[in-house]
Amino acid sequence: MQLIRFALFASVLLFAAIPELFRVEKHSPSEVVFYVVVFVVLWMAISIFKIRSVLILRAETLLASNPSDAVALRRWQAGYVATYAVFEAIGLYGLVLRYLGFALTRVLPFYIAAVALILAYGPRRTQSMR
C-alpha cells in the first residue's frame, strides 16, 4: 500500500513539473471552466470521506476482530487505492487547468491539496494487521 501511495505522490509532483518543463500555450481560459473544476474537486474531496467510512473503516473493524478475513483485507486495500486515486485526480485537474492556460498561481492549490491529502491519509494498520 505504501508503494502505491508514494507512486501516486510522485505522479502528482510530475503533474506540477510537466507544464513548467514543457511549453504551455497561451490561451484565454474561461473562468466558468475553472469554477466548475473547483466545484468538482470539492465534491470529490468531500465524497471520499464517505467512501473511506464505507470501505476502509468497516474493513478495519472486521480485521481487528478477524485478521485472516481475506474479503475485509481486499476491501481495506481497495478503499485505500480508491482514496489515493481520487487524491491524484485532484492533482490531475491542476495539470489540465494549467494546459488550458491558467496561471501556475491559480492551479498550485490543486497540486498542494493532492500532495497534502496523499501524505495525510497513510494506511493505518490495526493491531491484528501488524
Secondary structure in CASP SS format (residue, H / E / C, confidence):
PFRMAT SS
TARGET T0000
AUTHOR 0000-0000-0000
METHOD secondary structure of the structure
MODEL  1
M C 1.00
Q H 1.00
L H 1.00
I H 1.00
R H 1.00
F H 1.00
A H 1.00
L H 1.00
F H 1.00
A H 1.00
S H 1.00
V H 1.00
L H 1.00
L H 1.00
F H 1.00
A H 1.00
A H 1.00
I H 1.00
P H 1.00
E H 1.00
L H 1.00
F C 1.00
R C 1.00
V C 1.00
E C 1.00
K C 1.00
H C 1.00
S C 1.00
P C 1.00
S C 1.00
E H 1.00
V H 1.00
V H 1.00
F H 1.00
Y H 1.00
V H 1.00
V H 1.00
V H 1.00
F H 1.00
V H 1.00
V H 1.00
L H 1.00
W H 1.00
M H 1.00
A H 1.00
I H 1.00
S H 1.00
I H 1.00
F H 1.00
K H 1.00
I H 1.00
R H 1.00
S H 1.00
V H 1.00
L H 1.00
I H 1.00
L H 1.00
R H 1.00
A H 1.00
E H 1.00
T H 1.00
L H 1.00
L H 1.00
A H 1.00
S H 1.00
N C 1.00
P C 1.00
S C 1.00
D C 1.00
A H 1.00
V H 1.00
A H 1.00
L H 1.00
R H 1.00
R H 1.00
W H 1.00
Q H 1.00
A H 1.00
G H 1.00
Y H 1.00
V H 1.00
A H 1.00
T H 1.00
Y H 1.00
A H 1.00
V H 1.00
F H 1.00
E H 1.00
A H 1.00
I H 1.00
G H 1.00
L H 1.00
Y H 1.00
G H 1.00
L H 1.00
V H 1.00
L H 1.00
R H 1.00
Y H 1.00
L C 1.00
G C 1.00
F C 1.00
A C 1.00
L H 1.00
T H 1.00
R H 1.00
V H 1.00
L H 1.00
P H 1.00
F H 1.00
Y H 1.00
I H 1.00
A H 1.00
A H 1.00
V H 1.00
A H 1.00
L H 1.00
I H 1.00
L H 1.00
A H 1.00
Y C 1.00
G C 1.00
P C 1.00
R C 1.00
R C 1.00
T C 1.00
Q H 1.00
S H 1.00
M H 1.00
R C 1.00
END
